[in-house]
Amino acid sequence: AMASPAVSPDSSSHEGLSSVNSAPACSPTSDSENLSPDELELLAKLEEQNRLLEADSKSMRSMNGSRRNSGSSLVSSSSASSNLSHLEEDTWILWGRIVNEWDEWRKKKEKLLKELIRKGIPHHFRAIVWQLLCSATDMPVKNQYSELLKMSSPCEKLIRRDIARTYPEHEFFKGQDSLGQEVLFNVMKAYSLVDREVGYCQGSAFIVGLLLMQMPEEEAFCVFVRLMQEYRLRELFKPSMAELGLCIYQFEYLLQEQLPELNIHFRSQSFLTSMYASSWFLTLFLTTFPLPVATRVFDIFMYEGLEIVFRVGMALLQFNQAELVQLDMEGMSQYFQKVIPHQFDSCPDKLILKAFQVKYNPKKMKSRLEKEYATIKNKEMEEQIEIK
């Protein structure tokens, strides 16, 4: 059993809702055959919300900065917001149910679950849902945690040094003896002891820090272990960083294929993909966007894996292509640091929506590009040996 403080105490008062589960399925399509009428209605509301956002961002783009005739777009968003409060309430009730019937949702209602996660897990439910998403709820390693803290790790100095630089603005992590820095140190140290090969790697503290904002340290530790094992993160963080090279290679392929003009411009300015995209992969945008936006991307990462990093990265480039091609290398560096991080502060949904319009073929990324990259790397290795 596990404590689940994240389930709201009043979720049981909405019990009436769970009886709809026995309702007959009312849609012939395979995806929604396990959904009750209530859930189908919710799915329709979410689709509608996407449509309004879509229309809204189109009108914003087409006006291109002139706010004169913005009346039309304001109407669509305000009618959306009156529906939102109901939607929010429904969403709360619904997440209470999802957590209680997790296995069934995971198996039979995948499409709706995916859609809901893309809309953002309500803050209150994140701790428990993230744990459920990566199956970190009953891990044997949790029982070793307190023992690990008594041991000493060769990485301690490094960890101490970096912790002060992790979320320096955030209340929880401010100051040397803050609770946040203490638990962050603990989790990073414990991990460096269970995985000696990786030990401690820069950047990972941002991920652990985010977990600690949501849940107690033992639980954050378990989730982090899972993310390292099952989500390619361990490969990214190994000392050789070979996997980061692969991700950059795959990302370059998308860039070349989908934004050829921007790709040529980047090359002409010697603006390397790794200069701006490395931190996207290593910290999952936690060092790019403010937390509310980054956390939305992280919700999706927990369910769909690294693909979302490629999607969001491409969406950002598409969104900014017109501006970027005007800039030189210095200008682009500035633009990536100053402008890009805040474009979606007021509406993360637009970023997510744009990300899911990016063309992405997982099969091609995996089979073809991984093989190509391996070949290139082996060639390089052979050349290195010859030179030696």
WODA-V499569 format. One record per backbone hydrogen bond with DSSP energy under -0.5 kcal/mol. CO is the residue of the C=O (numbers start at 1). NH is the residue of the N-H. E is the energy in kcal/mol with one decimal. If there is no record, write none. Layout:
CO,NH,E
CO,NH,E
This chain:
4,7,-1.8
8,11,-2.3
9,12,-0.6
10,13,-1.2
11,14,-1.2
12,15,-1.4
14,17,-2.5
15,18,-1.7
15,19,-0.7
16,19,-0.9
17,20,-1.8
18,21,-1.6
19,22,-1.6
20,23,-2.0
30,33,-0.9
32,35,-1.8
35,26,-0.7
36,40,-2.6
37,41,-2.3
38,42,-2.2
39,43,-2.6
40,44,-2.3
41,45,-2.4
42,46,-2.6
43,47,-2.5
44,48,-2.5
45,49,-2.6
46,50,-2.5
47,51,-2.2
48,52,-2.5
49,53,-2.5
50,54,-2.7
51,55,-2.7
52,56,-2.7
53,57,-3.1
54,58,-2.2
55,59,-2.6
56,60,-2.2
57,61,-2.6
58,62,-2.8
59,63,-1.7
60,64,-1.0
60,65,-0.6
61,64,-0.5
63,66,-1.9
65,67,-0.6
67,70,-1.3
69,72,-0.6
70,74,-2.0
71,75,-2.1
72,76,-1.6
73,77,-2.0
74,78,-2.6
75,79,-2.4
76,80,-1.3
77,81,-1.9
78,82,-1.5
79,83,-1.1
80,84,-1.1
81,85,-1.1
82,86,-0.6
83,87,-2.2
84,88,-3.3
85,89,-2.0
86,90,-2.9
87,91,-2.8
88,92,-2.1
89,93,-2.1
90,94,-2.9
91,95,-2.9
92,96,-2.0
93,97,-1.6
94,98,-2.7
95,99,-2.5
96,100,-1.5
97,101,-2.2
99,102,-0.9
101,105,-2.0
102,106,-3.0
103,107,-1.9
104,108,-3.4
104,109,-0.5
105,109,-1.8
109,113,-2.5
110,114,-2.8
111,115,-2.2
112,116,-2.8
113,117,-2.5
114,118,-2.3
115,119,-1.2
117,120,-1.4
122,125,-2.3
122,126,-0.8
123,126,-1.1
125,129,-2.7
126,130,-3.2
127,131,-1.6
128,132,-2.4
129,133,-3.1
130,134,-1.7
131,136,-3.0
132,135,-1.4
136,139,-0.5
139,142,-1.9
140,143,-1.6
140,144,-0.5
141,144,-1.0
141,145,-0.7
142,145,-0.9
144,147,-0.6
144,148,-2.5
145,149,-1.8
146,150,-0.6
147,150,-1.1
147,151,-0.8
148,151,-0.9
153,156,-1.7
155,159,-2.5
156,160,-2.9
157,161,-2.3
158,162,-2.0
159,163,-2.1
160,164,-0.9
162,165,-1.3
163,166,-1.5
165,167,-0.6
167,170,-1.4
170,173,-1.4
170,174,-0.6
171,174,-1.4
172,180,-1.5
175,178,-1.6
178,182,-1.9
179,183,-2.6
180,184,-2.4
181,185,-2.4
182,186,-2.2
183,187,-2.5
184,188,-2.4
185,189,-2.7
186,190,-2.9
187,191,-2.4
188,192,-2.2
189,193,-1.3
190,194,-1.5
191,195,-2.0
195,199,-3.1
201,204,-1.4
203,206,-1.4
203,207,-0.7
204,208,-2.3
205,209,-2.8
206,210,-1.9
207,211,-2.0
208,212,-2.5
209,213,-1.2
210,214,-0.6
211,214,-1.4
211,215,-1.9
216,220,-2.5
217,221,-2.6
218,222,-2.1
219,223,-2.5
220,224,-2.6
221,225,-2.5
222,226,-2.2
223,227,-2.8
224,228,-2.6
225,229,-2.4
226,230,-3.6
227,231,-1.6
227,233,-1.1
228,234,-1.7
232,236,-1.8
233,237,-2.2
234,238,-0.9
235,238,-0.5
235,243,-0.8
238,241,-1.9
241,245,-1.5
242,246,-1.8
243,247,-2.7
244,248,-2.7
245,249,-2.2
246,250,-2.9
247,251,-2.7
248,252,-2.5
249,253,-1.6
250,254,-1.7
251,255,-2.4
252,256,-2.8
253,257,-2.2
254,258,-3.1
255,259,-2.5
259,263,-2.6
260,264,-2.4
261,265,-2.0
262,266,-3.0
263,267,-2.2
264,268,-2.6
265,269,-1.6
266,271,-3.1
267,270,-1.8
270,272,-1.1
272,275,-1.2
272,276,-0.8
273,276,-0.9
273,277,-3.0
274,278,-1.1
277,281,-1.8
278,282,-2.7
279,283,-2.5
279,285,-0.6
280,284,-0.7
283,286,-2.6
285,288,-1.1
285,289,-2.3
290,293,-0.9
290,294,-2.5
291,295,-3.1
292,296,-0.9
293,297,-1.6
294,298,-2.3
295,299,-2.3
296,300,-1.4
297,301,-2.4
298,302,-2.4
299,303,-0.7
300,303,-1.0
300,304,-3.6
301,305,-2.3
304,307,-0.6
305,308,-1.6
306,309,-1.6
306,310,-1.2
307,311,-2.3
308,312,-2.9
309,313,-2.4
310,314,-2.5
311,315,-2.4
312,316,-2.5
313,317,-1.9
314,318,-2.8
315,319,-2.6
316,320,-1.5
317,321,-0.9
318,321,-0.8
320,324,-2.8
321,325,-2.3
323,326,-1.2
324,327,-2.0
328,332,-2.8
329,333,-2.5
330,334,-2.3
331,335,-2.4
332,336,-2.8
333,337,-1.8
334,338,-3.3
335,339,-1.3
335,340,-2.2
339,342,-1.3
340,343,-1.3
341,290,-0.6
342,345,-1.0
344,347,-0.6
347,350,-1.3
347,351,-0.8
348,352,-2.2
349,353,-2.9
350,354,-2.4
351,355,-2.6
352,356,-1.9
354,357,-1.4
354,358,-0.6
355,358,-0.9
360,362,-0.7
361,365,-2.4
362,366,-2.4
363,367,-2.4
363,368,-0.6
364,368,-0.5
364,369,-2.0
365,370,-0.6
366,370,-1.4
367,371,-1.5
368,372,-2.5
369,373,-2.7
370,374,-2.3
371,375,-2.4
372,376,-2.4
373,377,-2.7
374,378,-2.6
375,379,-2.4
376,380,-2.4
377,381,-2.6
378,382,-2.6
379,383,-2.6
380,384,-2.8
381,385,-2.4
382,386,-2.5
383,387,-2.9
384,388,-2.4
